[in-house]
Amino acid sequence: MDIKNILKQALEESFLHLGYSLEDLTLSFSNKPTEADYQCNSAFVLAKKHGQSPEVVANAIISNLKQDVAEVNFARPGFINFKITNKVLSQCLNNALSDERLGLKKLENTEKIVMDYGGANVAKELHIGHLRSPVIGESLARLNKLLGNTVITDTHLGDWGLQMGLTIAQLQEDGYIDGYFDQTKQNKQITLDTLNEEYPKASKRKSEDEVFREKAESYTKYIQDKLEPYWSVYNKIRDISVQRIKANYEKLNCYFDLWYGESTAADLVDEVVKIFEDKKLTKKYEGATIVEVAKEGENIPIEKKNPNDPQMYKNPMPPVYLKKRNGADVYDTTDITTIYQRNKDFSPNRIMYVVDKRQESHFERCFRAARLAGISTENQKLEFVGFGTINGTDGKPFKTRSGDTIKLEDIISLITEGADKKLKENGIKDSGDLALKIGVAAMKFGDLSNAPSKDYIFDIEKFSSFEGKTGPYIQYTGARINSLISKSNLAGSIENLCQLNLIDISDQDQRLIAINFLKLQESYFACVKENSLSSLCTALFDFASSFSKFYNNTRILTEKDEQKKNSYLMLCVLVLKAIKQGASVLAFEIPEKM
């Protein structure tokens, strides 16, 4: 039962009867939940248009309403309030309980979406800067799947740039890969720890040693041309890196359909460059092949140091580079070619990138170039979801005490230790996987409660609390219900009982759960529209809080009236199912006990 839609249709009929424009119709949850469940504020706008008082307009609308789901009343100066009847709320919750999707509808117009997130670099250690992309991206992917979109997820590894040539050049100089170049010699064992030492050393050298940098650039070109033995060494490095990246992402409940990288589209680069050349979109600049994407008259404002200073501008948006002067591919080339490859393989309606917001200019240039060449059509949506940085409690980028960038593995250990500490305070020792589950929920909920574009404070003490707006609070609510159901002896017959319409809303605490359930279901659609999970986090917390109030005020298992007791228990079951549905989108688990 779609209560809001029933009320909206009734309002539409009243508006049409009175000659009011449907564009002025508004209907939202009431901001005074003790007085009403929904409210319509249209009378204020209509009163100005028609030269009448809001009270006259509101009462005219009310007098022409035909619906039987809510009590309707007028509140000065021009509010139309709807209070859903207990009978209708009961029916709504029973309908949801009997449905595996809990009554959650799918989007009217579904799409096929390729989602690009994760974006780890091969041969580099994952660090805190790699955390938000898989956290946000995984939840957006799950959200879109839940609402009916076809989603293909791709981690799009950084495996084709200069870092590969730098790493191999350093490995060669340090004697790790001698056997690849001379069969009479032996190779040393290469591990991820080896790569974590070799790449930073090479990266530092590139700005100090021009000969070494030129060597690394040549090796990068050899890899891209698949020349041996560079190609074999490259694949060895890639395999070692991907194994560790997968393990870390899986600890975060982050999984991908595709483990493609920049290299996946490499064989299509020449084909893509030819498309640009055939359309006469390329030109030469200092030996490189470029495509101009700046629009006429477009300049980039420079931030003013003083508001009274005249506005200054940078040069127009930089061009896209298709080929370096030595013929090697660059970041622009592979990203544009990847759009081409994805369109050939999947024909998506939309390609979404969940990437650090500092990359926005790069992607905007690539999107423009792809449209200029016809690689992406005008009706295909190329979407950039940029995220901010993770800061410490001092407001500065989160780092180790020594000032180094903190590793992703250390972050996972940190959140697990924080959760384990809380569990020990609650008398639970040897928590094992439970601490990891709680830690992941703490970190994810703390991140996803914010809009992706905003920086946020990483406060593990606050995130790990079992009280307040946190992931562990949501988990604890679910665990509490699990315990309640276990004690009720109904566990084996729950699914059958879900079909019997046993929920009977009878007091304000239960009404609050019902209204917050409706808000929770609506939040999914707000999230998919905003490309942000913050609305779901808020709705999930409010929903769990309303259950806690009911739980604390109601004797559930000791209720002597069997009908009431069953109603209470099935309401608990619905709350648990809804919490699990929301937590699944946020990509964390509800444990059996805490």
C-alpha positions as CSV (number, residue, x, y, z in Angstrom):
1,M,0.0,0.0,0.0
2,D,1.5,3.3,-1.1
3,I,0.0,5.7,1.4
4,K,1.7,8.8,0.2
5,N,0.6,8.1,-3.4
6,I,-3.0,7.6,-2.3
7,L,-2.9,11.0,-0.5
8,K,-1.2,12.6,-3.5
9,Q,-3.9,11.3,-5.9
10,A,-6.6,12.6,-3.6
11,L,-5.0,16.0,-3.5
12,E,-4.6,16.1,-7.3
13,E,-8.3,15.4,-7.8
14,S,-9.2,18.2,-5.3
15,F,-6.7,20.6,-7.1
16,L,-8.2,19.8,-10.5
17,H,-11.7,20.3,-9.2
18,L,-10.8,23.7,-7.8
19,G,-8.8,24.7,-10.9
20,Y,-5.5,24.8,-9.1
21,S,-2.2,23.9,-10.8
22,L,-0.7,20.5,-9.9
23,E,2.7,22.2,-10.1
24,D,1.9,23.8,-6.8
25,L,1.1,20.5,-5.1
26,T,3.4,19.6,-2.2
27,L,3.2,16.7,0.2
28,S,5.8,15.7,2.7
29,F,6.2,14.1,6.1
30,S,5.1,16.4,8.9
31,N,7.7,18.3,10.8
32,K,5.5,17.9,13.9
33,P,5.1,14.1,14.1
34,T,3.0,14.3,17.3
35,E,0.4,16.2,15.5
36,A,0.4,14.8,12.0
37,D,2.1,12.2,9.7
38,Y,2.0,14.1,6.4
39,Q,1.4,17.8,5.6
40,C,0.5,19.8,2.5
41,N,1.7,23.4,2.5
42,S,0.4,24.3,-1.0
43,A,-2.2,26.7,0.4
44,F,0.4,29.4,0.9
45,V,1.5,29.5,-2.7
46,L,-2.1,29.1,-4.1
47,A,-3.4,31.9,-1.8
48,K,-1.0,34.4,-3.4
49,K,-1.9,33.3,-6.9
50,H,-5.6,33.5,-6.3
51,G,-5.9,36.4,-4.0
52,Q,-7.3,34.5,-1.1
53,S,-6.2,33.7,2.4
54,P,-4.3,30.4,3.0
55,E,-7.1,29.3,5.4
56,V,-9.8,29.7,2.7
57,V,-7.7,27.8,0.2
58,A,-6.7,25.0,2.6
59,N,-10.3,24.4,3.7
60,A,-11.5,24.4,0.1
61,I,-8.9,21.7,-0.7
62,I,-9.9,19.7,2.4
63,S,-13.6,19.9,1.5
64,N,-13.0,18.3,-1.9
65,L,-10.7,15.5,-0.7
66,K,-11.8,11.9,-1.2
67,Q,-9.7,9.4,0.6
68,D,-10.1,6.9,3.5
69,V,-6.5,6.4,4.7
70,A,-6.1,9.4,7.0
71,E,-7.8,11.9,9.3
72,V,-7.5,15.4,7.8
73,N,-7.4,18.7,9.6
74,F,-6.5,22.3,9.1
75,A,-3.8,24.0,11.2
76,R,-3.4,27.8,11.1
77,P,-2.3,29.7,9.2
78,G,-2.6,27.3,6.1
79,F,-1.4,23.8,6.8
80,I,-3.3,20.6,5.7
81,N,-2.4,17.8,8.1
82,F,-2.9,14.1,7.6
83,K,-2.9,11.5,10.4
84,I,-2.9,8.0,9.0
85,T,-5.3,5.7,10.8
86,N,-4.0,2.8,12.9
87,K,-5.9,0.4,10.7
88,V,-4.2,1.6,7.5
89,L,-0.7,1.7,9.2
90,S,-1.3,-1.9,10.4
91,Q,-2.3,-3.0,6.9
92,C,0.7,-1.3,5.4
93,L,3.2,-3.0,7.8
94,N,1.5,-6.4,7.4
95,N,1.8,-6.1,3.6
96,A,5.4,-5.2,3.9
97,L,6.1,-8.1,6.3
98,S,4.6,-10.6,3.8
99,D,6.8,-9.3,0.9
100,E,10.5,-10.3,0.6
101,R,11.3,-6.7,-0.5
102,L,9.3,-5.3,2.4
103,G,7.0,-3.5,0.0
104,L,9.9,-1.5,-1.5
105,K,9.1,-0.6,-5.1
106,K,11.6,-0.5,-7.9
107,L,12.4,2.6,-10.0
108,E,9.9,3.2,-12.8
109,N,12.6,3.8,-15.4
110,T,15.5,1.4,-14.8
111,E,19.0,1.7,-16.3
112,K,22.1,-0.3,-17.0
113,I,25.0,1.3,-15.1
114,V,28.7,0.6,-15.2
115,M,30.1,1.8,-11.9
116,D,33.8,2.6,-11.6
117,Y,35.1,2.7,-8.0
118,G,38.0,1.3,-5.9
119,G,40.6,2.5,-8.3
120,A,43.6,1.0,-6.5
121,N,47.0,1.3,-8.1
122,V,49.1,-1.8,-8.8
123,A,52.5,-1.9,-7.1
124,K,51.4,0.7,-4.5
125,E,50.3,0.1,-0.9
126,L,46.6,0.9,-0.3
127,H,46.3,3.8,2.1
128,I,43.6,5.9,3.6
129,G,43.1,7.8,0.4
130,H,41.8,4.5,-1.1
131,L,39.1,4.0,1.6
132,R,36.2,6.2,0.6
133,S,35.9,5.1,-3.0
134,P,35.1,1.4,-2.2
135,V,32.9,2.4,0.8
136,I,30.8,4.9,-1.2
137,G,30.9,3.0,-4.5
138,E,29.9,-0.3,-3.0
139,S,26.9,1.2,-1.2
140,L,25.8,3.1,-4.3
141,A,26.0,-0.1,-6.4
142,R,24.0,-2.0,-3.9
143,L,21.4,0.8,-3.7
144,N,21.0,0.9,-7.5
145,K,20.6,-2.9,-7.6
146,L,18.0,-2.9,-4.9
147,L,15.9,-0.4,-6.8
148,G,16.0,-2.4,-10.0
149,N,18.9,-1.0,-12.0
150,T,21.3,-3.4,-13.7
151,V,24.7,-2.6,-12.3
152,I,28.2,-3.7,-13.5
153,T,30.9,-2.9,-11.0
154,D,34.5,-2.4,-12.1
155,T,37.5,-1.6,-9.8
156,H,39.5,-0.1,-12.7
157,L,43.0,-0.7,-11.4
158,G,45.7,1.8,-12.1
159,D,48.0,-0.6,-13.9
160,W,49.2,1.1,-17.0
161,G,51.0,4.3,-16.1
162,L,54.5,5.5,-15.2
163,Q,54.4,3.8,-11.8
164,M,54.8,0.4,-13.6
165,G,57.9,1.5,-15.5
166,L,59.3,3.1,-12.4
167,T,58.8,-0.1,-10.3
168,I,60.3,-2.4,-12.9
169,A,63.3,-0.1,-13.4
170,Q,64.0,0.0,-9.7
171,L,63.5,-3.8,-9.3
172,Q,66.1,-4.3,-12.1
173,E,68.6,-2.0,-10.5
174,D,68.2,-3.8,-7.1
175,G,68.7,-7.2,-8.7
176,Y,65.3,-8.6,-8.2
177,I,64.5,-9.5,-11.8
178,D,68.0,-10.4,-13.2
179,G,66.7,-13.9,-14.3
180,Y,64.2,-12.3,-16.7
181,F,67.0,-10.6,-18.6
182,D,69.7,-13.3,-18.3
183,Q,68.7,-16.9,-18.0
184,T,72.0,-17.7,-16.2
185,K,71.0,-15.6,-13.3
186,Q,68.3,-16.1,-10.6
187,N,65.4,-13.8,-9.7
188,K,64.8,-12.8,-6.1
189,Q,61.4,-13.3,-4.5
190,I,59.1,-10.4,-5.0
191,T,56.4,-9.8,-2.4
192,L,54.0,-6.9,-1.8
193,D,56.4,-5.7,0.9
194,T,59.1,-5.6,-1.7
195,L,56.9,-3.5,-4.0
196,N,56.1,-1.2,-1.0
197,E,59.8,-0.5,-0.7
198,E,60.7,-0.4,-4.4
199,Y,58.0,1.9,-5.7
200,P,58.5,4.8,-3.2
201,K,62.2,4.6,-3.8
202,A,61.7,4.8,-7.6
203,S,59.0,7.6,-7.2
204,K,61.5,9.7,-5.3
205,R,64.3,9.1,-7.8
206,K,62.2,10.2,-10.8
207,S,62.3,13.8,-9.8
208,E,66.0,13.7,-8.9
209,D,67.5,11.5,-11.6
210,E,66.6,12.4,-15.2
211,V,68.4,9.3,-16.6
212,F,66.4,7.0,-14.3
213,R,63.2,8.8,-15.2
214,E,63.8,8.4,-19.0
215,K,64.6,4.8,-18.4
216,A,61.3,4.3,-16.5
217,E,59.4,6.1,-19.3
218,S,60.9,3.7,-21.8
219,Y,60.0,0.7,-19.7
220,T,56.4,2.0,-19.5
221,K,56.3,2.1,-23.3
222,Y,57.7,-1.4,-23.5
223,I,55.0,-2.7,-21.2
224,Q,52.3,-1.0,-23.2
225,D,53.8,-2.6,-26.4
226,K,53.8,-5.9,-24.5
227,L,57.6,-6.4,-25.1
228,E,59.3,-9.2,-23.2
229,P,60.6,-9.6,-20.5
230,Y,59.0,-6.3,-19.3
231,W,55.5,-7.7,-20.0
232,S,56.1,-10.8,-17.9
233,V,57.5,-8.8,-15.0
234,Y,54.5,-6.5,-15.2
235,N,52.1,-9.3,-15.0
236,K,53.9,-10.8,-12.0
237,I,53.7,-7.4,-10.2
238,R,50.0,-7.1,-11.1
239,D,49.1,-10.5,-9.8
240,I,50.9,-9.9,-6.4
241,S,49.1,-6.6,-6.0
242,V,45.6,-7.7,-6.9
243,Q,45.7,-10.6,-4.5
244,R,46.3,-8.2,-1.5
245,I,43.9,-5.5,-2.8
246,K,41.1,-8.1,-3.1
247,A,41.7,-9.4,0.4
248,N,41.6,-5.8,1.9
249,Y,38.5,-4.9,-0.1
250,E,36.7,-8.1,1.0
251,K,37.3,-7.2,4.6
252,L,35.2,-4.1,3.8
253,N,32.5,-6.2,2.2
254,C,33.4,-4.7,-1.1
255,Y,33.2,-7.0,-4.2
256,F,33.5,-6.3,-7.9
257,D,32.1,-7.9,-11.0
258,L,35.2,-6.9,-13.0
259,W,38.8,-6.6,-12.0
260,Y,39.7,-4.7,-15.1
261,G,42.3,-2.0,-15.2
262,E,43.7,0.7,-17.5
263,S,45.4,-2.2,-19.3
264,T,42.1,-3.8,-20.3
265,A,41.3,-1.2,-22.9
266,A,44.9,-1.0,-24.1
267,D,44.3,-2.9,-27.3
268,L,41.6,-0.4,-28.3
269,V,43.8,2.8,-27.9
270,D,44.9,3.0,-31.5
271,E,41.3,2.5,-32.6
272,V,40.2,5.4,-30.4
273,V,43.0,7.7,-31.4
274,K,42.0,7.0,-35.1
275,I,38.4,8.1,-34.3
276,F,39.7,11.4,-33.1
277,E,42.1,11.8,-36.0
278,D,39.4,10.9,-38.6
279,K,37.2,13.6,-37.1
280,K,40.1,16.1,-37.3
281,L,39.9,16.7,-33.6
282,T,43.7,16.2,-32.9
283,K,46.6,18.5,-33.1
284,K,50.3,18.3,-32.1
285,Y,51.7,20.1,-29.1
286,E,55.4,19.8,-28.3
287,G,55.4,16.3,-30.0
288,A,52.3,15.1,-28.1
289,T,48.9,14.4,-29.6
290,I,46.2,16.5,-27.9
291,V,42.5,17.3,-28.2
292,E,41.2,20.8,-27.3
293,V,38.1,20.5,-25.1
294,A,37.8,24.1,-23.7
295,K,34.5,25.8,-24.7
296,E,34.5,29.2,-26.3
297,G,35.0,32.0,-23.7
298,E,35.5,29.5,-20.9
299,N,37.9,30.5,-18.3
300,I,38.6,29.1,-14.8
301,P,38.2,31.7,-12.0
302,I,41.1,32.0,-9.6
303,E,40.1,32.1,-5.9
304,K,40.3,35.6,-4.5
305,K,42.5,36.3,-1.5
306,N,40.6,39.4,-0.8
307,P,36.9,39.9,-1.8
308,N,37.7,43.4,-3.1
309,D,40.3,42.1,-5.5
310,P,39.4,42.1,-9.2
311,Q,38.4,38.6,-10.5
312,M,41.4,36.9,-12.2
313,Y,41.2,33.8,-14.5
314,K,43.4,30.9,-15.4
315,N,43.9,29.7,-18.9
316,P,41.0,27.8,-20.5
317,M,40.5,24.2,-19.5
318,P,43.6,22.2,-20.4
319,P,43.5,19.9,-23.5
320,V,43.2,16.1,-23.4
321,Y,46.5,14.3,-24.1
322,L,46.0,11.2,-26.2
323,K,49.7,10.4,-26.8
324,K,52.9,11.5,-25.1
325,R,55.8,12.7,-27.4
326,N,57.3,9.2,-27.2
327,G,54.0,7.6,-28.3
328,A,53.1,6.3,-24.9
329,D,49.5,6.3,-23.5
330,V,48.6,8.5,-20.6
331,Y,45.8,8.8,-18.0
332,D,43.5,10.7,-20.4
333,T,44.0,8.1,-23.2
334,T,43.1,5.1,-21.0
335,D,40.1,6.7,-19.4
336,I,38.6,7.8,-22.7
337,T,39.4,4.3,-24.3
338,T,37.8,2.7,-21.2
339,I,34.5,4.6,-22.0
340,Y,34.8,3.2,-25.5
341,Q,35.4,-0.3,-24.3
342,R,32.5,-0.2,-21.8
343,N,30.2,1.0,-24.5
344,K,31.3,-1.8,-26.9
345,D,31.0,-4.5,-24.2
346,F,27.9,-3.4,-22.2
347,S,26.1,-0.5,-23.9
348,P,25.3,1.2,-20.5
349,N,22.8,4.1,-20.1
350,R,25.1,5.5,-17.5
351,I,28.7,5.3,-16.4
352,M,29.4,6.5,-12.9
353,Y,32.8,7.3,-11.4
354,V,33.3,7.4,-7.6
355,V,36.6,9.2,-7.4
356,D,38.4,11.8,-5.3
357,K,36.8,15.2,-6.1
358,R,40.2,16.6,-7.0
359,Q,40.0,14.5,-10.2
360,E,36.8,16.3,-11.4
361,S,38.6,18.5,-14.0
362,H,40.3,15.4,-15.4
363,F,37.0,13.5,-15.8
364,E,35.2,16.6,-17.2
365,R,37.9,16.8,-19.9
366,C,37.6,13.1,-20.7
367,F,33.8,13.3,-20.8
368,R,33.9,16.3,-23.2
369,A,36.4,14.5,-25.5
370,A,34.4,11.3,-25.6
371,R,31.3,13.3,-26.6
372,L,33.2,15.3,-29.2
373,A,34.3,12.0,-30.9
374,G,30.9,10.4,-30.6
375,I,32.4,7.7,-28.3
376,S,29.7,8.7,-25.8
377,T,26.3,9.8,-27.2
378,E,24.4,12.8,-25.8
379,N,21.8,10.6,-24.2
380,Q,24.4,8.6,-22.2
381,K,25.0,10.0,-18.8
382,L,28.7,10.2,-17.7
383,E,28.6,10.9,-14.0
384,F,31.3,12.0,-11.6
385,V,30.7,11.5,-7.9
386,G,33.6,13.2,-6.1
387,F,34.4,12.6,-2.5
388,G,36.3,14.6,0.1
389,T,39.2,13.8,2.3
390,I,39.3,11.9,5.6
391,N,40.6,14.1,8.4
392,G,41.7,13.4,12.0
393,T,40.1,14.9,15.0
394,D,42.4,17.9,14.6
395,G,40.7,18.6,11.3
396,K,43.9,17.8,9.3
397,P,44.3,14.9,6.8
398,F,44.4,11.7,8.8
399,K,48.0,10.4,9.2
400,T,50.2,8.4,11.4
401,R,51.9,10.0,14.4
402,S,55.1,10.3,12.4
403,G,53.2,12.2,9.7
404,D,53.1,9.3,7.1
405,T,50.0,8.4,5.2
406,I,48.3,5.7,7.0
407,K,47.9,2.3,5.3
408,L,44.4,0.8,4.6
409,E,45.4,-2.3,6.5
410,D,46.2,-0.2,9.5
411,I,42.8,1.5,9.2
412,I,41.1,-1.9,9.3
413,S,43.2,-2.9,12.3
414,L,42.4,0.4,14.0
415,I,38.6,0.0,13.6
416,T,38.8,-3.7,14.6
417,E,40.7,-2.8,17.8
418,G,38.3,0.1,18.6
419,A,35.3,-2.3,18.3
420,D,37.1,-5.0,20.4
421,K,37.7,-2.4,23.1
422,K,34.0,-1.6,23.2
423,L,33.0,-5.3,23.3
424,K,35.4,-5.9,26.2
425,E,33.8,-3.0,28.1
426,N,30.5,-4.8,27.6
427,G,31.9,-8.1,28.9
428,I,32.5,-9.8,25.6
429,K,36.0,-11.3,25.2
430,D,37.6,-13.1,22.3
431,S,35.3,-11.4,19.9
432,G,37.0,-12.6,16.7
433,D,35.1,-11.7,13.5
434,L,32.5,-9.8,15.5
435,A,35.0,-7.0,16.2
436,L,35.7,-6.7,12.5
437,K,32.0,-6.6,11.6
438,I,31.4,-3.9,14.2
439,G,34.4,-2.0,13.2
440,V,33.4,-2.0,9.5
441,A,29.9,-0.9,10.4
442,A,31.3,1.9,12.6
443,M,33.6,3.2,9.9
444,K,31.1,2.8,7.0
445,F,28.2,4.5,8.8
446,G,30.5,7.3,10.0
447,D,31.6,7.9,6.4
448,L,28.2,7.4,4.6
449,S,26.3,9.6,7.1
450,N,28.1,12.5,5.3
451,A,27.6,13.7,1.7
452,P,30.4,12.2,-0.4
453,S,31.7,15.6,-1.5
454,K,32.3,16.7,2.1
455,D,35.5,16.0,4.1
456,Y,34.8,14.2,7.4
457,I,36.4,13.6,10.7
458,F,37.6,10.0,11.3
459,D,36.8,9.6,15.0
460,I,36.9,5.9,15.8
461,E,35.9,6.5,19.5
462,K,32.7,8.2,18.4
463,F,32.0,5.9,15.4
464,S,32.4,2.8,17.7
465,S,29.9,3.9,20.3
466,F,26.9,1.6,20.8
467,E,24.8,4.7,21.5
468,G,23.9,7.6,19.2
469,K,23.9,7.8,15.5
470,T,26.5,5.1,14.7
471,G,26.7,1.8,12.9
472,P,27.1,-0.2,16.1
473,Y,23.9,1.3,17.4
474,I,22.1,0.0,14.3
475,Q,23.8,-3.4,14.8
476,Y,22.9,-3.5,18.5
477,T,19.3,-2.8,17.8
478,G,19.2,-5.8,15.4
479,A,21.1,-8.0,17.8
480,R,18.6,-7.1,20.6
481,I,15.7,-8.2,18.3
482,N,17.5,-11.4,17.5
483,S,17.8,-12.2,21.2
484,L,14.1,-11.3,21.7
485,I,13.0,-13.6,18.9
486,S,15.2,-16.4,20.2
487,K,13.6,-16.2,23.7
488,S,10.1,-16.1,22.2
489,N,10.4,-19.6,20.7
490,L,8.9,-18.4,17.4
491,A,12.2,-18.6,15.4
492,G,11.1,-21.7,13.4
493,S,7.7,-20.4,12.4
494,I,8.5,-16.7,11.7
495,E,8.2,-16.8,7.9
496,N,4.7,-18.5,8.2
497,L,3.6,-15.9,10.8
498,C,4.7,-13.1,8.4
499,Q,1.8,-14.0,6.1
500,L,-1.0,-13.8,8.8
501,N,-1.5,-10.0,9.2
502,L,-0.7,-10.2,13.0
503,I,0.6,-6.6,13.4
504,D,-2.0,-4.4,15.0
505,I,-0.8,-0.8,15.6
506,S,-2.4,0.4,18.9
507,D,-0.3,3.1,20.5
508,Q,1.9,6.1,19.8
509,D,5.2,4.2,20.1
510,Q,4.1,1.7,17.5
511,R,2.8,4.5,15.3
512,L,6.2,6.1,15.4
513,I,7.8,2.9,14.2
514,A,5.3,2.7,11.4
515,I,5.9,6.3,10.2
516,N,9.7,5.9,10.5
517,F,9.4,2.7,8.4
518,L,7.7,4.7,5.7
519,K,10.4,7.4,5.9
520,L,13.0,4.7,5.7
521,Q,11.5,3.2,2.5
522,E,11.3,6.7,1.0
523,S,14.9,7.4,1.8
524,Y,16.2,4.9,-0.7
525,F,14.8,7.0,-3.5
526,A,16.3,10.2,-2.1
527,C,19.7,8.5,-1.9
528,V,19.6,7.2,-5.5
529,K,18.6,10.7,-6.7
530,E,21.4,12.4,-4.6
531,N,24.1,9.7,-5.2
532,S,24.6,9.9,-1.4
533,L,23.7,7.5,1.4
534,S,23.3,10.1,4.1
535,S,19.5,10.1,3.9
536,L,19.4,6.3,4.5
537,C,21.8,6.6,7.4
538,T,19.5,9.2,9.1
539,A,16.3,7.3,8.4
540,L,17.9,4.0,9.6
541,F,19.0,5.7,12.8
542,D,15.5,7.3,13.4
543,F,13.9,4.0,12.7
544,A,16.1,2.1,15.2
545,S,15.6,4.8,17.8
546,S,11.8,4.6,17.5
547,F,12.1,0.8,18.1
548,S,14.2,1.4,21.1
549,K,11.6,3.6,22.6
550,F,8.9,1.0,22.0
551,Y,11.2,-1.8,23.4
552,N,11.9,0.2,26.6
553,N,8.2,1.1,27.1
554,T,6.6,-2.3,26.3
555,R,6.6,-5.6,28.0
556,I,6.8,-7.8,24.9
557,L,7.6,-11.4,26.1
558,T,5.6,-11.1,29.3
559,E,2.4,-9.7,27.7
560,K,-0.4,-12.0,28.7
561,D,-2.7,-11.1,25.8
562,E,-1.5,-13.6,23.2
563,Q,-2.9,-11.5,20.3
564,K,-1.0,-8.4,21.5
565,K,2.1,-10.4,22.1
566,N,2.1,-11.8,18.6
567,S,1.5,-8.3,17.2
568,Y,4.5,-7.0,19.2
569,L,6.7,-9.8,18.1
570,M,5.9,-9.5,14.4
571,L,6.5,-5.8,14.6
572,C,9.9,-6.7,16.0
573,V,10.4,-9.1,13.0
574,L,9.6,-6.3,10.6
575,V,12.0,-3.9,12.2
576,L,14.8,-6.5,12.1
577,K,14.1,-7.2,8.4
578,A,14.1,-3.5,7.5
579,I,17.3,-2.8,9.5
580,K,19.0,-5.7,7.7
581,Q,17.8,-4.4,4.3
582,G,19.3,-1.0,5.1
583,A,22.5,-2.4,6.5
584,S,22.9,-4.5,3.4
585,V,22.8,-1.4,1.2
586,L,25.4,0.2,3.5
587,A,27.4,-3.0,3.2
588,F,27.7,-4.1,6.8
589,E,26.2,-7.0,8.7
590,I,23.8,-7.3,11.6
591,P,25.3,-9.9,14.0
592,E,23.2,-12.4,15.9
593,K,24.5,-11.1,19.2
594,M,26.6,-8.3,20.6
